[in-house]
Amino acid sequence: MAGETIYEEMKKAGVSRRSFLKFCGLMAGAMGLNALPPVQVSGLPANLVKPDTQMVKRVAQALQSKPRLPVIWLEFQDCAGCTEALTRSQSPTLVNLVLNQITVEYHETLSAAAGIQAEEAKQAAMKKYAGQYILVVEGSISPKDDGIYCTIGGRSSLDLLQEAAAGAVAIIATGNCATFGGLPHANPNPTGAVGVVDLIKNKPVVNISGCPAIPEVFTGTLAQFLVFGTLPELDNLHRPKTFYGVTIHDRCLRRPFYEAGKFADSFDDEGARQGYCLYKLGCKGPTTYNSCATLKWSGGLSFPIQSGHPCLGCSEPNFWDGGGFYQGQSAPLDRPVIAIAGGAAAAGIVLGVGMALANNAIKKAIGVDEGDKG
């Protein structure tokens, strides 16, 4: 790892102290959410609007004392959609700045090297940073029939995963394929596809589910480890409670129509034009845990339901075999109980609804605003 701290590198790049602290505030907003009070149905606590000042100080102290974090990124049975989502996110954003504070030592899709050169770089990184690097896995693993259905350089996905996991300090499985098997896992699952957590039992594994995973969810999780050296509190499916603690239905902008019993019966009827609830058209929002309704996509611009399409439930296990994307589900319609802090709602304020303000702050942090020299 480089000897310089993250702050020292940012300072050399021209980032002012004031801009650095603004960046710390954004990171605190992305990470320090599970310590916040519960969100009530009647509204959000006023203190969710700004990150806690003590959390901002902790972020700043960590970035002034820690070097960049090495990352090794493996891809198996996948479409590279999670990589695409991450690299094509709005710029500048928290995603870009967080990714500037890590060193991606190996990534098949993004690496300039290929073949023997890429393999040598990976082996060198695993040896140099043994016990220090984060392993990111995208895509499902195929252990069936000695792994013949997914091989890279003549080696099975299972073999490659086990080798890289051995030296990792923690593993982040990103996307539904790496977390739950995804599309390759769908019936009849000819390759025997499974997620990382089904195979690796001796290392901490965090699941960032979704098809693809929300970029800010991935980077928020990575940022917590970067800053504090710890992983977030997880649910029973190994997902960060901050982002997967409540259903999409809980935070959906069409929720009032659901409560009023107003539903769209087709995609072109008057109800659809009025923005009525899409439950009858197959929306899986009531049984899908994710922060799409608050973080949204494309820099907080929108998410499927806002755009007129029902939720497919892509952050849940076996969503490809759920009986049809446009068939009404038979799940109970009772409102799920909110048992933890309202992290996803708070994240929506910091990174979703307030994304324009966040982007303005980050523009200053990278020197777009020439007047910010403080």
Secondary structure, DSSP 8 states (H G I E B T S, - for coil): --SS-HHHHHHHTT--HHHHHHHHHHHHHHHTTTTS---BTTB--GGGSS--HHHHHHHHHHHTT---EEEEEEE-BS-SHHHHHHHTS-SSSHHHHHHHTEEEEEETTT-S--HHHHHHHHHHHHHHTTTT-EEEEESBB--GGGGTTSEETTEEHHHHHHHHHHT-SEEEEESHHHHH-TGGGSTT-TT--B-GGGT--SS-EEEE-SSS--HHHHHHHHHHHHHHS----B-TTS-BHHHHSSBHHHH-TTHHHHHTT-B-SSTTSHHHHTT-B-GGGT--GGG-B-SHHHH-BTTTTB-TTTTT-----TTSTTGGGSS-TTS---S--S-----S--HHHHHIIIIIITHHHHHHHHHHHTT-STT---
